[in-house]
Amino acid sequence: MTGVDVRLEQLRLRFLARCQADLVNIRNPSLPMEDLQKIAHRIAGMAGTVGLGTLGDAAFALDQEFRHGKEGHAAQRVLAERFADALEITLERHSPKA
């Protein structure tokens, strides 16, 4: 493994740890929509860099719904729950085993 590979793996592991905390927040029904959008935006921006492009695409779709969607908060909350499900699956597949 090259030095770049090691650093990228470290970055991926930090990203996954942050996503674990994000998942708890996303599942919180009292989380303000603005905060939910920020989480989606951040994950969308970083996921592809660490090799999780499908997760990044899902986060981008949620971010765009918050920015341009006209369906309202109820629909955004449903999309957020679907995104949380996808995030949970990603974490199960890619997080290091204890």
N, C-alpha and C positions, 0 to 999 in steps of 0.2 A: 504494500500500500504506500503510495507516495505521500509526501507532506500535504499536498493539496487534498488528496483523498481523505486523509485523517482529519483535516480541518473541516472539510465538507460534512463528514460523518458527525463530528462534534456539533456543527451547526444544526444538522438534522435532528440530533438528539435533544438539543436545547429547544428547537422549534416544537418537537413533539411534546416535551414537558410543558411548554407554554400552552399548547393546544389542549392538554389535559385540564389545565385551569380554566381555559376558555370554555370548554365543554360544560363545566359546572355553571358558569355564568350564562351561557346560552340557554341552558335548561331552566334557568330561573325566570318564571313568568313575570316577575316584577322588574327585570332588567330593562332600563329605558331603551327604546328602539334606536336612539342615537348611539348608544354604547354597542348594541348588537351590530349595527352597521359598521362601526369602527373595527370590531373584531373580524367581521367578514372581509373587510377591505384589507386588513393586515394579513390575514391568512391567504387571501387571493394573491397578494403581492409576493409572498414568500414561498408558498407551497411548491411551485414549479422549480424554484432554485434548489430545493432539497430533494427533488425527484418525486414529488407527489402531485403531479400535474392534474390528475382527475379531481383531487380534493381542491386544488386551486381553481379549477373550472367551476365547481359547485359553489365555492365561496364567491367567485366573481359574479355568478348569476344572482346570488343573494344580494351582494353589494349593489348590483345594477337595479334590482327590484327596489331597494331602498332609495336609490338616487332618482329613478325615473318611473317606477311603478305607480299605478293609479288604483290599485286594488284595495288599499287601506291597511290598517294595522292588523286586522284579523288574518288576512291573506299573508301578510309578511310574517306573522307569528307561525303560521302553518309551514311556510317555506323554511323558516328558521329551525323548526322541529325536524324537518326532513334533512336539513343541513347537519344538525346535531347528530342525527342517526348516522349519516355518512362519515362524520368526523369520528364518532365512536368506533365504527368499523375500521376506519383507517388506523386509529390508535391501537386497536386490538391486533391488527396485522403487522404494524411497523414498530411498535414500542418494544424496547428490550425486555426480555422476560426476567422476572425477579429470581 
